[in-house]
Amino acid sequence: MALEEGKWTDWVVVGLIMLFQWVLEFVVLARIWKLQVVITLNVLNNMSFVDTCKESVRNIFTNLVIVAALIMTIAFAMLFLYDHVKNIDDNDDGQRLTAHAFIAFTGYACIQSMRAMVECILNIVYTEMLTSPEIVRFLIAGPGAIGAPVIAIVFSVVSILCASTLYILSIYSVAASVLFGCLSLSRLISIGHFWRKRSKFTTNRSSKHSSNWSWAEDQEAAPPWSIAKKCSENEIAIMRRHARQAKEEEEASGKVAAVAAQPPEQPNLAQRRRGGADHMGRSRRGPTGFSV
């Protein structure tokens, strides 16, 4: 098969699609909205004990590696699909441009999933010998260590959905592709809303967002509307019971930790000196009380 340079419209379609995703990910989300740093700091803000930081952070990196590798296999499998390419008429600009757009989306998904996988592998390697306090410093030095691969995986998924819509358009019909695209868009919006809610969770009781769970610790407090609309009275009672139990255990563990952190009692230095002098005085006296 002879190599084809492609028409200028092919170059424009592929270039614009990849450039748009790159600008959206690395300029809008990373530079303007600082989303990579926000995700990493959300993880640090909910850290209760530094001692468990290493295990938790490395578990995050490990899970991201697995997810990125799975998405990468899907993206590369889609990249080498040939069913829609062999049916393209060279004189039909619409089919040809659709095929190039498909390649642009799948190619971006391959690159970003591979990037997320490699970044997480490097993070695992370079945190192996670090202690938990050093892991905190590692995340401070690289505040996008967790957020960057997460966003890369999200863009890989979005690119796969866009490519799937174009594939359905090429193989089946406009109706099927429009329905699939609309459903995908609605689910992406739902995932974004879900992401926003989870990012607002905090363990800090002084934060206003803690009211989403602190109500369960009070027997008289009413649950938020978002919980009351989808939970029965019995389920709310179960939440209250477990919330009070968690608070009691937390307070008990805090008291134990406070006692363990207290230094052992040291006898007063003056008392030790006085006691030593009395002992020496008694040892210098005989049984009758006179000095020996």
Phi, psi and omega per residue, in radians:
M1 nan 2.174 -3.099
A2 -1.307 2.551 3.120
L3 -1.268 2.460 3.123
E4 -2.060 2.311 3.118
E5 -1.240 -0.505 -3.095
G6 1.473 2.711 3.108
K7 -1.373 2.870 -3.095
W8 -1.123 -0.507 3.103
T9 -1.157 -0.562 3.094
D10 -1.126 -0.764 3.109
W11 -1.088 -0.710 -3.099
V12 -1.154 -0.767 -3.112
V13 -1.096 -0.873 -3.125
V14 -1.112 -0.767 -3.114
G15 -1.141 -0.736 -3.112
L16 -1.181 -0.693 3.139
I17 -1.110 -0.830 3.139
M18 -1.184 -0.686 3.139
L19 -1.147 -0.702 3.124
F20 -1.079 -0.795 3.140
Q21 -1.161 -0.664 3.129
W22 -1.130 -0.783 3.131
V23 -1.121 -0.737 -3.134
L24 -1.111 -0.701 -3.075
E25 -1.381 -0.840 -2.964
F26 -1.678 -0.302 3.130
V27 -1.835 -0.975 -3.064
V28 -1.240 -0.959 -3.054
L29 -1.359 -0.709 -3.054
A30 -1.454 -0.759 -3.051
R31 -1.591 -0.741 -3.056
I32 -1.497 -0.925 -3.114
W33 -1.501 -0.187 3.127
K34 0.949 0.668 -3.011
L35 -1.204 -0.569 3.111
Q36 -1.064 -0.791 -3.137
V37 -1.202 -0.671 -3.117
V38 -1.057 -0.760 -3.134
I39 -1.106 -0.782 3.141
T40 -1.109 -0.749 -3.136
L41 -1.220 -0.512 3.049
N42 -1.076 -0.654 3.096
V43 -1.174 -0.767 -3.132
L44 -1.170 -0.637 -3.095
N45 -1.122 -0.530 -3.129
N46 -1.620 0.214 3.120
M47 -1.427 2.082 -3.113
S48 -1.507 -0.718 -3.094
F49 -2.266 2.329 3.133
V50 -1.179 -0.498 -3.070
D51 -1.062 -0.510 -3.115
T52 -1.669 0.091 -3.039
C53 -1.133 -0.747 -3.075
K54 -1.086 -0.849 -3.116
E55 -1.102 -0.728 -3.104
S56 -1.164 -0.811 -3.099
V57 -1.156 -0.724 3.135
R58 -1.198 -0.549 3.031
N59 -1.125 -0.676 3.088
I60 -1.086 -0.825 3.131
F61 -1.068 -0.720 -3.131
T62 -1.116 -0.777 3.126
N63 -1.132 -0.670 3.106
L64 -1.153 -0.641 3.084
V65 -1.055 -0.799 -3.107
I66 -1.115 -0.810 -3.127
V67 -1.118 -0.766 -3.134
A68 -1.110 -0.679 3.126
A69 -1.147 -0.694 3.119
L70 -1.149 -0.750 3.123
I71 -1.152 -0.631 -3.136
M72 -1.113 -0.686 3.104
T73 -1.115 -0.671 3.096
I74 -1.153 -0.758 -3.092
A75 -1.135 -0.751 3.139
F76 -1.195 -0.602 3.083
A77 -1.124 -0.690 3.088
M78 -1.211 -0.592 -3.117
L79 -1.084 -0.578 -3.081
F80 -1.696 0.215 3.036
L81 -1.138 2.392 -3.063
Y82 -2.120 -0.066 -3.050
D83 -1.089 -0.747 -3.084
H84 -1.421 -0.322 -3.115
V85 -1.374 -0.708 -3.077
K86 -1.247 -0.264 3.122
N87 -1.626 0.060 -3.056
I88 -1.399 2.328 3.010
D89 -1.581 2.156 -3.098
D90 -1.047 -0.439 -3.138
N91 -1.492 -0.138 3.129
D92 -1.686 1.797 -3.103
D93 -1.131 -0.601 -3.125
G94 -1.096 -0.813 3.129
Q95 -1.141 -0.725 -3.118
R96 -1.134 -0.756 3.136
L97 -1.210 -0.611 3.076
T98 -1.100 -0.723 3.115
A99 -1.123 -0.700 3.124
H100 -1.213 -0.609 3.062
A101 -1.136 -0.683 3.078
F102 -1.033 -0.783 3.127
I103 -1.110 -0.674 -3.130
A104 -1.118 -0.776 -3.130
F105 -1.174 -0.815 -3.135
T106 -1.167 -0.638 3.095
G107 -1.099 -0.732 3.112
Y108 -1.144 -0.660 3.099
A109 -1.115 -0.712 3.113
C110 -1.082 -0.814 -3.069
I111 -1.152 -0.787 -3.074
Q112 -1.243 -0.663 3.091
S113 -1.176 -0.667 3.082
M114 -1.143 -0.698 3.106
R115 -1.089 -0.785 3.131
A116 -1.074 -0.719 -3.135
M117 -1.122 -0.808 -3.103
V118 -1.171 -0.711 3.123
E119 -1.066 -0.750 -3.134
C120 -1.196 -0.631 3.073
I121 -1.088 -0.775 3.121
L122 -1.118 -0.675 3.097
N123 -1.113 -0.674 3.095
I124 -1.127 -0.748 -3.119
V125 -1.107 -0.792 -3.025
Y126 -1.464 -0.079 3.047
T127 -1.873 0.040 -3.088
E128 -1.054 -0.772 -3.038
M129 -1.648 0.086 -3.112
L130 -1.534 2.631 3.022
T131 -1.500 3.028 -3.138
S132 -1.077 -0.788 3.060
P133 -1.069 -0.607 3.116
E134 -1.246 -0.495 3.052
I135 -1.123 -0.700 3.084
V136 -1.049 -0.768 3.113
R137 -1.152 -0.593 3.101
F138 -1.092 -0.739 3.122
L139 -1.240 -0.566 3.093
I140 -1.205 -0.702 3.117
A141 -1.181 -0.589 3.092
G142 -2.182 1.377 -3.000
P143 -1.186 -0.130 3.086
G144 -1.786 0.252 -3.046
A145 -1.083 -0.625 3.134
I146 -1.662 -0.740 -3.064
G147 -1.190 -0.625 -3.079
A148 -1.104 -0.882 3.100
P149 -1.152 -0.520 3.095
V150 -1.110 -0.812 3.139
I151 -1.152 -0.659 3.109
A152 -1.071 -0.709 3.108
I153 -1.156 -0.700 3.123
V154 -1.074 -0.773 3.131
F155 -1.175 -0.549 3.067
S156 -1.110 -0.753 3.125
V157 -1.134 -0.761 3.134
V158 -1.082 -0.730 3.132
S159 -1.124 -0.680 3.112
I160 -1.126 -0.697 3.108
L161 -1.139 -0.717 3.095
C162 -1.113 -0.756 3.123
A163 -1.136 -0.644 3.115
S164 -1.127 -0.669 3.095
T165 -1.094 -0.743 3.114
L166 -1.186 -0.618 3.104
Y167 -1.132 -0.758 3.099
I168 -1.100 -0.653 3.102
L169 -1.096 -0.701 -3.102
S170 -1.298 -0.652 -3.020
I171 -1.596 -0.652 -3.005
Y172 -1.920 -1.684 -3.054
S173 -2.693 2.964 3.092
V174 -1.148 -0.684 -3.126
A175 -1.051 -0.804 -3.129
A176 -1.131 -0.715 -3.113
S177 -1.210 -0.654 3.140
V178 -1.162 -0.765 3.125
L179 -1.108 -0.757 3.118
F180 -1.137 -0.729 3.136
G181 -1.126 -0.722 3.124
C182 -1.151 -0.712 3.111
L183 -1.138 -0.717 3.108
S184 -1.097 -0.750 3.132
L185 -1.095 -0.730 3.131
S186 -1.122 -0.661 3.128
R187 -1.244 -0.613 3.087
L188 -1.140 -0.706 3.070
I189 -1.108 -0.709 3.107
S190 -1.123 -0.705 3.109
I191 -1.131 -0.691 3.093
G192 -1.087 -0.706 3.087
H193 -1.142 -0.729 3.102
F194 -1.089 -0.733 3.122
W195 -1.072 -0.769 -3.123
R196 -1.090 -0.724 3.131
K197 -1.148 -0.750 -3.128
R198 -1.186 -0.564 -3.138
S199 -1.233 -0.354 -3.139
K200 -1.488 -0.128 3.130
F201 -1.145 2.420 3.123
T202 -2.541 2.605 3.064
T203 -1.639 -0.018 3.139
N204 -1.404 2.030 -3.085
R205 -1.197 -0.395 -3.129
S206 -1.387 -0.205 3.125
S207 -1.378 2.573 -3.139
K208 -1.181 -0.442 -3.129
H209 -1.291 -0.242 3.107
S210 -1.224 -0.242 3.122
S211 -1.146 -0.270 3.114
N212 -1.213 -0.331 3.117
W213 -2.247 -0.398 -3.077
S214 -1.202 -0.360 3.125
W215 -1.062 -0.538 -3.075
A216 -1.205 -0.346 3.130
E217 -1.399 -0.252 3.139
D218 -1.862 2.159 -3.081
Q219 -1.151 -0.457 -3.065
E220 -1.685 -0.298 -3.071
A221 -1.246 2.488 3.126
A222 -1.506 2.485 3.125
P223 -1.240 2.713 3.073
P224 -1.067 2.768 -3.110
W225 -1.090 -0.599 -3.127
S226 -1.119 -0.477 3.113
I227 -1.591 -0.692 -3.100
A228 -1.124 -0.530 -3.070
K229 -1.304 -0.347 -3.088
K230 -2.133 0.126 3.133
C231 -2.209 2.445 3.090
S232 -1.411 2.995 3.121
E233 -1.090 -0.657 3.119
N234 -1.137 -0.727 3.127
E235 -1.176 -0.653 3.081
I236 -1.147 -0.657 3.080
A237 -1.104 -0.685 3.090
I238 -1.102 -0.735 3.101
M239 -1.058 -0.762 -3.141
R240 -1.081 -0.748 -3.111
R241 -1.093 -0.798 -3.125
H242 -1.231 -0.575 3.111
A243 -1.148 -0.775 3.105
R244 -1.140 -0.664 3.106
Q245 -1.120 -0.736 3.119
A246 -1.116 -0.692 3.134
K247 -1.162 -0.731 3.113
E248 -1.083 -0.774 3.130
E249 -1.151 -0.640 3.111
E250 -1.133 -0.763 3.119
E251 -1.148 -0.685 3.118
A252 -1.126 -0.777 3.129
S253 -1.158 -0.574 3.090
G254 -1.178 -0.661 3.089
K255 -1.168 -0.711 3.117
V256 -1.107 -0.724 3.139
A257 -1.157 -0.650 3.133
A258 -1.162 -0.704 3.103
V259 -1.145 -0.720 -3.136
A260 -1.167 -0.510 -3.116
A261 -1.389 -0.280 -3.131
Q262 -1.240 2.408 3.110
P263 -1.251 2.610 3.122
P264 -1.131 2.607 -3.104
E265 -1.175 2.312 3.085
Q266 -1.878 2.313 3.106
P267 -1.107 2.595 -3.141
N268 -1.066 2.421 -3.063
L269 -1.165 -0.657 3.137
A270 -1.165 -0.665 3.120
Q271 -1.144 -0.694 3.132
R272 -1.119 -0.677 3.133
R273 -1.176 -0.744 -3.141
R274 -1.120 -0.705 3.123
G275 -1.142 -0.626 3.121
G276 -1.209 -0.641 3.130
A277 -1.196 -0.697 3.105
D278 -1.097 -0.686 -3.128
H279 -1.142 -0.692 3.129
M280 -1.192 -0.630 -3.141
G281 -1.150 -0.722 3.140
R282 -1.170 -0.600 -3.102
S283 -1.269 -0.350 -3.127
R284 -1.561 -0.069 -3.128
R285 -1.817 2.587 3.116
G286 -1.509 -3.054 -3.111
P287 -1.171 -0.394 3.139
T288 -1.532 -0.097 3.120
G289 1.741 -0.171 3.117
F290 -1.507 2.699 3.140
S291 -1.172 2.483 -3.107
V292 -1.538 nan nan
